Amino acid sequence: MSVKPKILVLPQPGLYTELFSPAADAQLHGLGDVTRNSESRNWDSDELASKIGEYDIIMTGWGTSRFTDEVLAAAPNLKLIAHTAGSIKHMLPPPVFARGIAVTHAAGAIAPAVAELTILLILLSLRQVHKLDAMLKRGEPWDTVKNAVVGREIAGQRVGVVGAGYTGRQVIRLLQGLGAEVWVYDPYLDTERAAALGVHHSALDDIFAQCPIVTLQAPPTKETYHMVGAKQLALLQDGAVFINTARSHLVDEEALLAELRKGRFQAALDVFDQEPLPEDSPFRTLDNIVITPHVAGHSAQARRRQGQEMVNEIARFLAGEPLHYPVTVEMLEIMA
């Protein structure tokens, strides 16, 4: 690689400003000869193929087009792809890895934001603060509102976490800090790693049957499609709390609606089969659910971490050091 590697940054200007602090921008420009996408749109694959030829390193982001065979053929110098978001599965097909191109991504930088919102939604479901707020604002009597809800605490509760990847591990850490007993279902989590995390490794059905709080943090893959269906949802205890800040792909949405309509448990959902959520969606009408518009990973700090971590990865790569967040072709099947 040349002393001054050529770096192409694909995120459009608005996103670039969110991702990179002035310090990160200066650090990036100090690492190589940087060219940025100056257009307020993402390039399609044909455009990318026409521009990529001379670059050693490509920094990608949300909306980056697929690295087709034509894109790869036009990129003889490409040695590293640093993705400022999480999922790379549909953007970077196996031929990218066959070429020996190193890949890194920022999923680990997004995980803390998702974990915090997960905890917030658990607490909201347990304490019902949103309902108390709405009642007071409607002018209902103070004592009526005060006695409407008997809240519950996380401390001492058994919480089931489905998935122990980047986000799952962050959720586990926060739950343990709040005094919860954590059970985990993840077929890729071995006994040694479960012990290191301080969790009880459990079967999926046991999580739903025995944990009064269940949160989904697994990736959308072939094996996780509708892993939570009518059987698992029926196992939830009356009064349970069910959280999904991962992907709708994991849950049979019709089965979830059927169970929610019974009013047996509380739920909080950040993800849906159809997004944006239609105005006539039944999820908008249920009293025992909190809904948010797929914002779990959206925080100012997460954005800046995503940019900074990928600048750091480029620096490590150029220094001949191991990447902290490498992606391999073997990981594609179990990644979001």
N, C-alpha and C positions, 0 to 999 in steps of 0.2 A: 504494500500500500504506500502511496506517496506520502511525503512529509505533511502535506496539507490535503487530507482526504476531502473529497467532494460529498457534501451532505445535502440531500433533497428533503425538504419538510412539506408534507402534503396537507396537514390541517389548514383550513382556510383562515383568513385573518381574525375573525371574531373568536373562533375557538382557540387559535394560537395565543391570543391575549389572555384567555382564561387559564390556559395550561402553563404558560411560562412567565414567571416573575422576571423583572428586569435582570436580576442576578443570574437566573437560569438561562435567559436569552444571551447574556454576555458570555456565560460559560460555554454555551453551545457554539457561539461564533468563534470562541477561542480554540475550539477543538478542530475546526476545519473550515473549508470554504462553503458557506451555507447559502442555499437558494431556497426561498420560500414561495409557496403558492400564494400569489397576490390577488387571486380571484375569489369572489364571495360565493364560491360553489366548489363542489368536489369534481375532479376530473374523472371521466369514464375510463375504462380499461384501454381503449384505443388511444386516447389522449396521453394516458400514463406511459404507454409503450413508446409514444413519439418523443417523450421528454426524459426518459429514465436512463438513457444510454451511458452517459459519462459518470454516473454517480456510484460511489463506493458504499454509501450508507443511505438508507431511506427511513424517514420517520413518518409513520402512518397514524391514522386516527379514525374516529367515527366517520363513516361514510366513504372511506377509502375503497376504491373499486378492487375487484378481484385481480390477483396476480395471475393472469391467464398465461398460456404457453407463449403467446405473442409478447406479453410484457416481459417474461423471463428471457425470451430470445433476444430482446432488445436491451438487456441489462447484463452485459458480459463482465462488468466490474463489480457487480453488487456482492457485498460480503456480509452485510448486517441489515436486518429490518428491526427497528425499534418501534413497537406499537404503543401509542400513548393511551390506549383504552384496554379493555379486558379481552374479549373474545376475538380470536383470529381465525377460527375454524373455517368460515366461509370465504374469508379474504385470502388466506394463504393455503392453497391445496398442497398435497404431498410432494409434487414436483419441486416446490420451493426447497424443501428439505433435502430432496435427492441431489440438488445442486450443491449441497454443503453450505448453504447460506445460513448464518446464525440468526436466530429469532429470539426476541425478548418482548415481554408485554407488561402492562401496568396493572394487571388484575389485583396484585397485592396492595397497590396504592389506593384502590377503590374500596377494598374490603372494610377498612375501619368505618367509613361512612355508612355502608350497608348495615354493619353490625350495630352502630349506634341507633339507626332508625328502627332496627329490629327490637332492640331493648326498649326504645320509646313506645313502640306499638304494644309490646307486652305490658308495660306499665300502664299505658292508657286503657288497655282492655281490662286489667285487674282493678284499676281505680275508677274508671268510667268518668274521668275528668271532663271529657267533651260533653257528656250528657248533663252533668251538673251545671256546666257553663251555659248550655242551651236553655235549661230550665230557669236559671236565674235571669237570663236575658229576656225570657218570655214573661217575666214578672211573677213567676210562681212564688208562693210564700217561702221564706227563708227556712223555716223548720221542715216544711215538706221536702225541699231540696236536700237539706242536710241529712234527712232520714231515708232518702230515696235509694241510696247505694251504701252497702257495707263493703269497703274496699278490701283487697287482699294484697299481700306482699310477695315479692319474689323470694326473699330469704326463706330458706327451709323448704322451698317447693322443689319438686322433681321436674326438671325441664328436659324434654327430648329434642335433640338437635339432629336433623337429617342432613348429613353431609359435613365432612370435616376438612374441606379445602381451605383456601385463603379466608373466605368470609366465615365459614363455620368455625374455624379456630379463633377468629376474633370474637365471635359471639360467645363461644365457650369461655374465653378469658373474662369477658365482661360479666357473664352470668356467675362465674365462680367468685368474682370480686363482690358481687351482691349477695353471696351466701347461698346460691342455689346448688342443688345436687344435679349434676348433668349426666344424662344418658345420651349416647350417640349411636346412630345407625349410619354406617359407611362401610360397604363391602371391601373397600381398599385400605381400611384402617386396620393394621395388625395389632396384636395384643400388646406388643412393646410400645408402639406409638400411643395406643389408648392409655396405657399406664403413665407414659410421660405427660400426656395431657391431663391426667387426673380425672378421667371420665369412665363411666360404666358402658362397655361396648354391648349393644343390645340388638335384637332383631327388630325389623321395622314394625311388625304388628305389636310387639311388646311396648315399643315407644308409644304407639297410639292408645293402647289399652291401659298403660300404667303411668303415663305422664300427664298431669293436668294442664301442662303447657307444652305445645309442640310447635317448633319452628323449622321451616324448610330452607336449607341453604345448599342444596345439591345442584349440579349443573344439568342443563338439558342435553341429554344424550339418548341414543336408542334404548338403552336399558332403563332410563329413568322416565320415559314417556308414560304418563298416567300411572306412575308407581303408587300414587295415592288415589284410591278409588273408593267406591261405596263401602267395601269391606273395612278399610282402614278408618274411614270417617265414622262409620257406625260404632267403631271401638272407642271413640273419644268419650271421655266421661262427661256426664251432665255438668255444665258449668266450666268446661275446659276452655282453653284459649288456643286458637290455631292461627299461626302466622305464616304468610308466604311473601318474602321479599326476594325470592330467587327467580323462578320462572313459572309462568302458568302451565307450561309444558308438563310439569311434574304432576299436575292434579287433573282428574276428571272433573271439569268445571260443572257439568250437569249434575253429577253426584254431589258436588259441594253445595250447589244451590239447593238441592233437595234436602240435604241435612240442615243447612242454615235456615230454611223455611220452617223447620220444626222448632227453632228457637232454643235448642238444647245447649249450645255453646256460643262463645264469642269468637269472632274472627277479625283479622286485619290483613288486607291484601294490598300489595303494591303492584301486582302484575296480573294481567288478564289475557284470555285467548285473543280478544280483539282490542287493539289499542290504536287510536284513542277509544276509550270505553263509550259505546253508543249511549245517547241520551236516554233511550228507553230501556237500558240494561236493568234487569231486576236487581242487580247488585246495588243500584242507587236507591232502592226502596226499602232495604232491610234495616231494621233497628239494631240488630245484633252484630253489625259489621262496621269496621272503619276502613275506608278505601282511600288510597293515594295514587297519583298518576305516574307510577313507575319512576319515582324520584329517590329511591333508597341510596343510590350511589352519588347523588348530586349534592355536593357541598363545595364551597370555595376552596377549602383545604384539600379536598380530594383532587380537584382539578390541578392545583399547583403541585401536589405530590406526584401525580401522573406525569406531568412534564418534567419535573426535577429528577424523578427516578430514571426516566428514559435518557436524560442527558447524562446522568451518572453511569448508566449502562454503556452508553457510547464511549465515555471516558475509560471505563474498565476494559472494553473491547480493544480500544486503541493502545492501551497500556499492556495488552496481553494477559489481563487478569480474567478469572472466571466471571461469567455473568451471574448476577444474583437471581434473575427471573428468567432463566432459559426456557424455551419451548422446544420440544422435540416432536418428531412425527408420531412417536408412540403415545404422546400425551393427547393427541387430537381426539381420540375416541372417548376420553373421559373428561374433556374440557367443555366449558360452556361455549 
